[in-house]
Amino acid sequence: MTYAYLFFGLVIIYLAGAVTSIILNKKDRPSTYASFISSSIASISGIIFSLSVLMGENFTFVMPGSSILAFDIFVDKLSAFFILVISIAAFAVSIYSIGYAKEYFGKKNIGYLGFLYNIFILSMVLVVSSNNVVMFLIVWELMSIASYFLVIFEHEKAEIRKAGFIYIVMTHMGTGFIILSLLILASSSGSFSFAAFHSSGSAMPPHLKDLAFLFALIGFGAKAGIVPLHIWLPYAHPAAPSNVSALMSGVMIKTAIYMLIRISFDFLGADVLWWGILLLIVASASALLGVMYALMEHDMKRLLAYHSVENIGIILIGVGVSMIFVASGHPELAIFGLIAGLYHTINHAVFKSLLFMGAGSLIYSTHTRNIEEMGGLLKRMPWTGLFFLIGSISISALPPFNGFVSEWLTFQAQLLGINLTDNILKIAVLSSSAALALTSALAAACFVKAFGISFLAIPRSPHAEHAREVPGTMLFGMGILSLLCIILGIFALYFIPVLDTIAAPLVGAVAIKPIYNISPATMFPLAGNISTMWLFLLLFIILPFPFLLALVIGGRTSARKYETWGCGQPSVTGRNEYTATAFSKPIRMWFGNIYRSHREIQTTYGGSPFFKDRFIFDTQIEPIFEKYLYSPVTWLALTISRLMRIIQTGSIHLYLLYILVTLVIALIYVGSGG
């Protein structure tokens, strides 16, 4: 009964926040408080509810009525984990949004924003709670539509409308494949209830089983943003308000991961070897290409969007390795890969939401997304700089922060591939670890650029020069997730056993250890071990010594200040600084065959051909997927549409003739026994 109060309490509070926000839509401040405080309270209820299920029993609720249209809720430990991920991110982002919404006061309808925001979060919770095909598709579509309207919130801008169009097209393309996958499962089980789908894969013909997995991979892969279905992310995430971008990148794309795990492991059994190989290849490509394209971006939010592609790839590497081990008859190894994927799911939700909020804070103060126009912000926005640095270290997988733990677990899962008997399979799994290693190195380089160019040196433009620290609620929201980045890294050994209880039933293994009194060596005896807690304590002990030494030695001499050497220039300005373009140029040259970059140089001479008055350098990379995949598909669709317009004459008599001909053909087909 307590579960029901908590679950329906959060549903009611989200709905109340949405309705109240609309009622108060003409009053910016009251509408802001009503919508975002309500979502904060509902998120707390979601956290308590999910933890209760994780530590206790499953929650089930079925509303009396039609078996197809029933409001059918089922929350097991897997669902509860994703509700926890959604609720943690939603709580921090909601607190952040109270201050962030001031950016739109007097410009946009805050009530409309608050309404969509609450509905969006609620729909994500219902997506991972649904236990019925029809209900799932309804709330999935609700999530897609709410996020679409949030993406085009500033629809007066042409680029925003374009981003929204690309997003909604890709979303509905994915939904079509999702429907096909669920219909195959429903036809095989004879029911639309997910309860009937459990382990139904064993009774399905192999070709239908393969189709169900492929359709699910395409459909949910489009929402998750795997390569080459990622095309909407670098458009939609920068277009949406930054608080919405944090939720879309941090948790919305994880709902697709949830359903992919649910269908692959729970419904189909994940016992087909080539599924895992395909997923591993796609995931490795997504991780590597995502970070490579992120390195070339100077738009802060587009950079973070490409990193979502990268991290979804890392999550799915763990899932793919787990599927390979299940199909190879090694459930005790498979559990390690799935734990790695699940842990990176929550870690990515935390540090990516933090980074998008950090980006939103930079845009809030500087009114630009271009890294090249920032610089020197650490002195002007010290707290934002600190929180962004924590997020940058976490996503770069440096110890002892949370990103390091989940990527280290993923590496360990890959290295366990040495236990496979098939040499080709062994090489494939171990090769993916090389791709992940390169991905991690490039991610670190990317965030050296993102943080260094944005926060260090001196301001590069008036935007940065006049920047000020953001309101306290925005800092508090970022501070919550910054603290979680540290906690999830240092105390990982207390969280991994919880993931063990989630993963074990899915792969058919026995839970490894109880939640307390464990060590890495006893938990995973086949893998390497490391303690982030001891790393943290070691850093805490060692780091003060250089500062104390500098204080002792430096205190004996007087301090003298000089200007930075600027290659002989009389004074150092923002034009003398290292740029993001220059920072990423070596990598652009190394991977020239992939980037296929081209540059444009414009030179203006002032009176003499020997003296240059102005020099403009611009470099761009070739949009490979848009040019070679989506443009031909778009051209084909438009060509077919133009041909089909021939039958659209506008004559009602001709349309009636079409209906008559169709009816006659149908009658002939039925009459012939077809």
Secondary structure, 3 states (H helix, E strand, C coil): CHHHHHHHHHHHHHHHHHHHHHHCCCCHHHHHHHHHHHHHHHHHHHHHHHHHHHHCCCEEEECCCCCCCCCEEEECHHHHHHHHHHHHHHHHHHHHHHHHHHHHCCCCCHHHHHHHHHHHHHHHHHHCCECEHHHHHHHHHHHHHHHHHHHCCCCCCHHHHHHHHHHHHHHHHHHHHHHHHHHHHHHHHCCCEHHHHCCHHHHCCHHHHHHHHHHHHHHHHHHHCCCCCCCCHHHHHHHCCHHHHHHHHHHHHHHHHHHHHHHHHHHCCCCCHHHHHHHHHHHHHHHHHHHHHHHCCCEHHHHHHHHHHHHHHHHHHHHHHHHHHHHCCCHHHHHHHHHHHHHHHHHHHHHHHHHHHHHHHHHHHHCCCEHHHCCCHHHHCHHHHHHHHHHHHHHCCCCCCHHHHHHHHHHHHHHHHHHCCCHHHHHHHHHHHHHHHHHHHHHHHHHHHHHHHHHCCCCCCHHHHCCCCCCHHHHHHHHHHHHHHHHHHHCHHHHHHHHHHHHHHHHCCCCCCCCCCCCHHHHCCCCCCCCHHHHHHHHHHHCHHHHHHHHHHHCCCCCCCCCCCCCCCCCCCHHHCCCHHHHHHHHHHHCHHHHCCEEEEEEEECCCCCCEEEEEEEEECCCHHHHHHHHHHHHHHHHHHHHHHHHCCCCHHHHHHHHHHHHHHHHHHHHCCC
